[in-house]
Amino acid sequence: MSVTAVDNSTSSTSLLDALAVLIDHEPNGVDRERLGELMSLARKVRGFLDGFDIACARRGRELNEQGQSESAFGLFLNHGCGSGKEAYATEIREGVCADLPEFEEALTAGSVSNQHLDALGRHTKNLTDEERGDLSDRVDELLGHANGRTAEHFEKNLKAIITQIKDQHKPDSDVEELERQRRNSNVSTWVDRQSGMHKTLIELDPLRHDEWNRAYNAHLTRLKHEAGSKDKTFQQLKVEAFLATVKAGGKAPTARVPKVIVLIDWETICNGRHPGTIAELADGTPIPIATIREMLCDAEVLPAVLGGSGEVLDLGRSRRLASRAQRDALLAMYATCMEPSCPTPAEQSDAHHMHPWDEHGPSDLANFALLCPSSHHKVHDQGWRIETDHRTITWYRPDGTVAHHGPAPNRRNQANSPPTRMGP
């Protein structure tokens, strides 16, 4: 059977046909178009198997309740999984699907993944029965954010929806959650017996972590531009930045007071809180609006007012390099590098001229894209090209074909953006 003889749409290709194609064809040596077809068919088969695991977990739970079997966890540990972690994750996914059966159907169809279910499991485990009921009522909206989109994009919108639901039942729930996180912050140290390496785990609430992270990234940026930095690995620079931050008492190299980017949309300014209100740190972590007001008493404040499409207004200066105001505007709009699925924080990314400066490209905000060093290298040295209006983004391969077209990744306030279309 030829790959091209099978419809590339996973919805119109039977499971057996998809499996037959995968058995008959090796990915090695195929061209990009055919590889995309194989990956789509693999997603369909994988979705069926993931859904089958959910059904097995459900039946295992029923047998355990009847006293006829060990727990579903035990069944998976003994027969279906290679680790206790995966067995536990499957149990959690089954619980999610029990509350939201529409997601089990989408999983089996291959339109969502286990990672989408894991996000649901993380963010719904502490919801009350009433809040779970409200979330179930919005399942179509949840699926709209999940179908054909990355788990990261879905999780961001999921958190916003859950925040809205919690606000309806308990307006101060976000404040209480922040206090709980502050109480549970801790530092643990131990020695790995095999490697002899000393390890430190620091768990902080979002506000104190953001304060630490900004100082750490400032030291990391300084070290990257020092003489001799090219002879060090990025991991070595990160360790030195960590130690420099400790020695500086958690302060940035030149910081006097914390800088807080207050990100707020125009509708909230005019009419107050609404379902699409944004109140978050630069990395996308939501924080209570009441806490933001409290922080403003002691912080340097940079207001970044967003228009209806989420674009930053009234920021930007023309010069060779991005100004501090322009970088702050980009940080207000993005949480990470603008290459799809790249997790590098925006603070560690460079402001890239999409229309090159040497070719008379302007140093305007509209001409800047945040790219991590690896993505920047792809554009400058490997022939990739990027275009964006900061609402949608297109990545072109060196041969001019489209690798990605869709909403700019990790943009704020893009809940109503169209689905992302990925090239094969």
C-alpha positions as CSV (number, residue, x, y, z in Angstrom):
1,M,0.0,0.0,0.0
2,S,1.4,3.4,-0.9
3,V,1.3,6.3,1.6
4,T,-0.1,8.6,-1.1
5,A,-2.9,6.2,-1.7
6,V,-4.3,6.9,1.8
7,D,-6.2,10.1,2.5
8,N,-4.0,12.4,4.7
9,S,-7.1,13.4,6.8
10,T,-7.0,11.3,9.9
11,S,-10.8,11.6,10.2
12,S,-11.3,9.8,6.8
13,T,-8.6,7.1,7.2
14,S,-9.6,4.0,9.1
15,L,-7.5,2.9,12.0
16,L,-6.6,-0.4,10.3
17,D,-5.5,1.4,7.1
18,A,-3.4,3.8,9.1
19,L,-1.7,1.0,11.0
20,A,-1.1,-0.9,7.8
21,V,0.6,2.1,6.2
22,L,2.8,2.6,9.3
23,I,3.8,-1.1,9.3
24,D,4.7,-1.0,5.6
25,H,6.7,2.2,5.5
26,E,9.8,3.3,7.3
27,P,10.3,7.1,7.9
28,N,14.0,6.8,6.8
29,G,14.5,8.3,3.4
30,V,11.0,9.7,2.8
31,D,10.5,13.4,1.7
32,R,8.9,16.0,4.0
33,E,5.3,15.7,2.6
34,R,5.3,11.9,3.0
35,L,6.8,12.2,6.5
36,G,4.0,14.5,7.5
37,E,1.5,12.0,6.3
38,L,3.1,9.2,8.3
39,M,3.2,11.4,11.4
40,S,-0.5,12.2,11.0
41,L,-1.4,8.5,10.7
42,A,0.8,7.7,13.8
43,R,-1.1,10.3,15.8
44,K,-4.3,8.6,14.9
45,V,-3.0,5.2,16.0
46,R,-1.5,6.7,19.1
47,G,-4.8,8.4,20.0
48,F,-6.6,5.1,19.8
49,L,-4.1,3.4,22.0
50,D,-4.2,6.2,24.6
51,G,-7.9,6.0,24.6
52,F,-7.7,2.3,25.0
53,D,-5.5,2.8,28.1
54,I,-8.2,5.1,29.5
55,A,-10.9,2.4,29.0
56,C,-8.6,-0.2,30.6
57,A,-8.1,2.1,33.6
58,R,-11.8,2.6,33.9
59,R,-12.5,-1.2,33.8
60,G,-9.7,-1.8,36.3
61,R,-11.2,0.6,38.7
62,E,-14.6,-1.1,38.4
63,L,-13.1,-4.5,39.0
64,N,-11.3,-3.2,42.1
65,E,-14.5,-1.7,43.5
66,Q,-16.1,-5.2,43.0
67,G,-13.2,-6.8,44.8
68,Q,-12.2,-8.8,41.8
69,S,-8.8,-7.2,41.0
70,E,-6.0,-5.0,42.3
71,S,-6.3,-1.3,41.7
72,A,-6.1,0.2,38.2
73,F,-2.6,1.5,39.3
74,G,-1.6,-2.0,40.1
75,L,-2.9,-3.4,36.8
76,F,-1.0,-0.9,34.8
77,L,2.1,-1.3,36.8
78,N,2.0,-5.1,36.3
79,H,0.7,-5.3,32.7
80,G,0.6,-2.0,30.9
81,C,3.2,0.5,32.0
82,G,6.9,0.7,32.4
83,S,6.9,3.0,35.5
84,G,4.7,3.9,38.5
85,K,4.7,7.5,37.2
86,E,3.0,6.5,34.0
87,A,0.6,4.2,35.8
88,Y,-0.4,7.0,38.1
89,A,-0.8,9.4,35.2
90,T,-3.1,7.0,33.4
91,E,-5.3,6.9,36.5
92,I,-5.5,10.6,36.6
93,R,-6.4,10.8,32.9
94,E,-9.2,8.3,33.4
95,G,-10.6,10.6,36.1
96,V,-10.4,13.5,33.8
97,C,-12.3,11.6,31.1
98,A,-14.9,10.5,33.6
99,D,-15.7,14.2,34.2
100,L,-15.3,15.3,30.6
101,P,-16.1,12.3,28.3
102,E,-15.8,14.5,25.3
103,F,-12.1,14.7,25.8
104,E,-11.9,10.9,25.7
105,E,-13.6,10.9,22.3
106,A,-11.2,13.6,21.1
107,L,-8.2,11.6,22.5
108,T,-9.3,8.4,20.7
109,A,-9.7,10.4,17.5
110,G,-6.2,11.8,17.8
111,S,-7.3,15.4,17.9
112,V,-6.0,15.9,21.5
113,S,-3.1,14.2,23.4
114,N,-2.3,12.8,26.8
115,Q,-0.6,16.1,27.5
116,H,-3.9,17.9,27.2
117,L,-5.4,15.5,29.7
118,D,-2.5,16.0,32.0
119,A,-3.0,19.7,32.0
120,L,-6.7,19.2,32.9
121,G,-5.6,16.9,35.7
122,R,-3.2,19.4,37.2
123,H,-5.6,22.3,37.2
124,T,-8.8,20.6,38.1
125,K,-7.7,18.4,41.1
126,N,-8.6,21.1,43.7
127,L,-11.9,22.2,42.2
128,T,-15.1,21.9,44.1
129,D,-18.1,19.9,42.7
130,E,-19.8,23.2,41.7
131,E,-16.7,24.4,39.9
132,R,-16.3,21.1,38.1
133,G,-19.9,21.4,37.0
134,D,-19.3,24.8,35.6
135,L,-16.2,23.6,33.8
136,S,-18.2,20.7,32.3
137,D,-20.7,23.2,31.0
138,R,-17.8,24.9,29.0
139,V,-16.4,21.6,27.5
140,D,-17.1,22.8,24.0
141,E,-15.0,25.9,24.7
142,L,-12.2,23.8,26.2
143,L,-12.2,21.5,23.1
144,G,-12.0,24.5,20.9
145,H,-8.8,25.5,22.6
146,A,-7.4,21.9,22.6
147,N,-8.3,20.5,19.1
148,G,-5.3,20.8,16.8
149,R,-3.4,23.1,19.2
150,T,-0.4,22.5,21.5
151,A,-0.9,21.5,25.1
152,E,0.9,24.7,26.1
153,H,-1.6,26.9,24.3
154,F,-4.4,24.8,25.8
155,E,-3.1,25.1,29.3
156,K,-2.8,28.8,29.2
157,N,-6.5,29.2,28.1
158,L,-7.5,26.5,30.6
159,K,-6.0,28.4,33.5
160,A,-7.9,31.6,32.4
161,I,-11.2,29.7,32.3
162,I,-10.7,28.1,35.7
163,T,-9.8,31.5,37.1
164,Q,-13.0,32.9,35.8
165,I,-15.0,30.0,37.3
166,K,-13.3,30.4,40.7
167,D,-14.0,34.1,40.7
168,Q,-17.7,33.4,40.2
169,H,-17.8,31.2,43.3
170,K,-15.2,32.9,45.5
171,P,-13.9,36.3,44.3
172,D,-10.8,36.1,46.6
173,S,-9.8,32.6,45.6
174,D,-6.7,33.8,43.7
175,V,-5.5,35.7,46.8
176,E,-5.9,32.7,49.0
177,E,-4.1,30.5,46.4
178,L,-1.1,32.9,46.4
179,E,-1.0,32.8,50.2
180,R,-1.1,29.0,50.1
181,Q,1.8,29.0,47.7
182,R,3.8,31.4,49.9
183,R,3.3,29.2,52.9
184,N,4.4,26.1,51.0
185,S,7.5,27.7,49.6
186,N,10.6,25.8,50.7
187,V,14.3,25.0,50.1
188,S,15.6,21.4,50.1
189,T,19.2,20.3,49.8
190,W,20.7,16.8,49.4
191,V,23.7,14.9,47.9
192,D,23.2,12.5,45.0
193,R,24.9,9.3,46.2
194,Q,25.8,8.1,42.7
195,S,27.3,11.3,41.3
196,G,28.4,13.0,44.5
197,M,26.7,16.2,43.2
198,H,25.1,18.6,45.8
199,K,21.6,19.5,44.8
200,T,19.3,22.3,45.8
201,L,15.6,22.5,45.1
202,I,13.9,25.9,45.6
203,E,10.1,26.1,45.5
204,L,8.7,29.6,45.5
205,D,5.4,31.3,45.1
206,P,5.0,33.1,41.7
207,L,5.8,36.6,43.0
208,R,9.0,35.7,44.8
209,H,10.1,33.5,42.0
210,D,9.6,36.3,39.5
211,E,11.7,38.6,41.6
212,W,14.5,36.0,41.7
213,N,14.2,35.0,38.1
214,R,14.5,38.6,36.8
215,A,17.7,39.1,38.8
216,Y,19.0,35.7,37.6
217,N,18.3,36.5,34.0
218,A,19.9,40.0,34.4
219,H,23.1,38.3,35.6
220,L,22.9,35.7,32.9
221,T,22.6,38.4,30.2
222,R,25.6,40.3,31.7
223,L,27.7,37.1,31.7
224,K,26.8,36.2,28.1
225,H,28.3,39.5,26.9
226,E,31.5,39.4,29.0
227,A,34.8,38.6,27.4
228,G,35.5,34.9,27.4
229,S,31.9,33.8,27.6
230,K,32.1,32.1,24.2
231,D,34.6,29.6,25.7
232,K,31.9,28.5,28.2
233,T,28.9,26.3,27.7
234,F,25.4,27.8,28.3
235,Q,25.1,25.5,31.4
236,Q,28.3,26.9,32.8
237,L,27.0,30.5,32.3
238,K,23.7,29.5,34.0
239,V,25.6,28.2,37.1
240,E,27.7,31.3,37.3
241,A,24.5,33.5,37.0
242,F,22.9,31.5,39.8
243,L,25.9,32.0,42.1
244,A,26.2,35.7,41.1
245,T,22.5,36.2,42.0
246,V,23.1,34.5,45.4
247,K,26.1,36.7,46.1
248,A,24.1,39.8,45.1
249,G,21.4,39.0,47.6
250,G,18.9,38.2,44.8
251,K,19.3,41.6,43.2
252,A,20.0,42.3,39.6
253,P,23.3,43.9,38.7
254,T,22.0,47.5,38.5
255,A,18.5,47.2,39.9
256,R,17.3,49.6,42.6
257,V,13.7,48.6,42.9
258,P,11.6,45.8,41.3
259,K,10.3,46.6,37.8
260,V,6.7,45.4,37.3
261,I,5.2,45.2,33.9
262,V,1.5,45.9,34.5
263,L,-0.3,44.2,31.6
264,I,-3.9,45.2,31.2
265,D,-6.3,45.2,28.3
266,W,-8.3,48.3,27.1
267,E,-11.7,46.9,28.0
268,T,-10.6,46.3,31.6
269,I,-9.4,49.9,31.9
270,C,-12.7,51.2,30.6
271,N,-15.2,48.8,32.1
272,G,-13.5,46.8,34.9
273,R,-12.9,43.1,35.2
274,H,-14.4,40.8,32.5
275,P,-13.9,37.1,31.3
276,G,-10.9,38.0,29.2
277,T,-9.1,40.2,31.7
278,I,-5.3,39.7,31.9
279,A,-3.4,40.0,35.2
280,E,-0.1,38.2,35.1
281,L,3.6,38.3,35.3
282,A,5.9,38.5,32.3
283,D,6.1,34.7,32.1
284,G,2.3,34.4,31.9
285,T,1.8,33.4,35.6
286,P,-1.5,34.8,36.7
287,I,-1.5,36.8,40.0
288,P,-4.4,38.5,41.8
289,I,-5.3,42.0,40.7
290,A,-5.3,43.0,44.4
291,T,-1.7,41.9,44.7
292,I,-0.7,43.9,41.7
293,R,-2.2,47.0,43.3
294,E,-0.2,46.3,46.4
295,M,3.0,45.8,44.4
296,L,2.6,49.2,42.8
297,C,3.3,51.0,46.0
298,D,7.0,49.9,45.9
299,A,7.8,49.2,42.3
300,E,8.8,51.0,39.2
301,V,5.7,50.8,37.0
302,L,5.7,50.5,33.2
303,P,2.1,50.5,31.9
304,A,1.6,48.5,28.7
305,V,-1.9,49.1,27.4
306,L,-3.2,46.5,25.0
307,G,-5.5,47.2,22.1
308,G,-8.4,44.9,21.2
309,S,-6.2,42.4,19.3
310,G,-3.6,42.3,22.1
311,E,-1.0,44.6,20.4
312,V,1.0,46.9,22.7
313,L,0.2,50.6,22.2
314,D,2.4,53.7,22.8
315,L,5.7,51.9,23.3
316,G,8.7,51.9,20.9
317,R,11.7,54.0,20.0
318,S,13.6,54.0,16.7
319,R,17.4,53.2,16.9
320,R,19.8,50.4,15.8
321,L,19.0,48.1,18.8
322,A,15.7,47.5,20.5
323,S,15.2,50.1,23.3
324,R,14.4,49.1,26.8
325,A,10.8,50.2,26.2
326,Q,10.5,48.0,23.1
327,R,12.0,45.0,24.9
328,D,9.5,45.5,27.7
329,A,6.7,45.7,25.2
330,L,7.8,42.4,23.7
331,L,8.1,40.8,27.2
332,A,4.6,42.1,27.9
333,M,3.3,40.3,24.7
334,Y,5.3,37.1,24.8
335,A,6.3,34.6,27.5
336,T,8.9,32.7,25.4
337,C,10.9,32.7,22.1
338,M,8.6,33.1,19.1
339,E,9.6,29.9,17.4
340,P,6.7,27.4,17.9
341,S,7.1,25.0,20.8
342,C,10.4,26.7,21.9
343,P,10.3,26.9,25.8
344,T,13.2,29.5,26.1
345,P,11.9,32.3,28.3
346,A,11.4,35.7,26.6
347,E,13.9,37.3,28.9
348,Q,16.7,35.1,27.4
349,S,15.7,35.9,23.8
350,D,17.1,38.5,21.4
351,A,15.1,41.2,19.6
352,H,15.5,40.3,15.9
353,H,14.9,42.6,13.0
354,M,12.6,40.7,10.7
355,H,13.4,43.2,7.9
356,P,17.2,43.3,8.4
357,W,18.7,46.6,9.7
358,D,21.4,46.4,7.0
359,E,18.7,46.3,4.4
360,H,17.1,49.5,5.8
361,G,14.7,47.7,8.1
362,P,13.3,50.0,10.8
363,S,13.9,49.5,14.5
364,D,10.1,49.7,15.1
365,L,8.2,47.4,17.4
366,A,6.4,45.9,14.4
367,N,9.7,44.8,12.9
368,F,11.0,43.0,16.0
369,A,10.6,39.3,16.9
370,L,11.9,37.7,20.1
371,L,14.2,34.8,19.2
372,C,16.3,32.6,21.4
373,P,20.0,32.1,20.4
374,S,19.2,28.8,18.6
375,S,16.3,30.2,16.7
376,H,18.3,33.4,15.9
377,H,21.0,31.2,14.5
378,K,18.5,29.4,12.2
379,V,17.4,32.7,10.8
380,H,20.8,34.4,10.3
381,D,22.9,31.4,9.3
382,Q,20.6,28.7,8.0
383,G,18.3,30.7,5.7
384,W,15.0,30.5,7.7
385,R,12.7,33.5,7.6
386,I,10.0,34.8,9.9
387,E,7.1,37.2,9.3
388,T,4.6,38.4,12.0
389,D,2.2,41.2,12.7
390,H,2.2,40.1,16.3
391,R,-1.2,38.5,15.8
392,T,-0.3,35.7,13.4
393,I,3.2,34.4,12.6
394,T,4.7,32.5,9.6
395,W,8.0,30.6,9.6
396,Y,9.5,29.9,6.2
397,R,12.0,27.1,5.6
398,P,15.2,27.9,3.6
399,D,13.5,26.6,0.5
400,G,10.7,29.1,0.9
401,T,8.0,26.6,2.0
402,V,5.8,27.3,5.1
403,A,6.8,25.4,8.2
404,H,4.3,27.1,10.5
405,H,1.4,29.6,10.1
406,G,-1.0,30.6,12.9
407,P,-1.3,32.6,16.1
408,A,2.0,33.9,17.4
409,P,3.1,31.4,20.1
410,N,2.6,32.2,23.8
411,R,0.8,35.5,22.9
412,R,-1.2,37.1,25.6
413,N,-5.0,37.5,25.1
414,Q,-5.3,35.2,22.0
415,A,-8.1,33.0,23.3
416,N,-10.1,33.7,20.1
417,S,-7.2,33.3,17.7
418,P,-7.7,30.8,14.8
419,P,-6.1,27.4,15.1
420,T,-2.4,27.0,14.3
421,R,-1.6,25.3,11.0
422,M,1.7,23.4,11.0
423,G,3.5,22.3,7.9
424,P,4.5,18.7,7.5
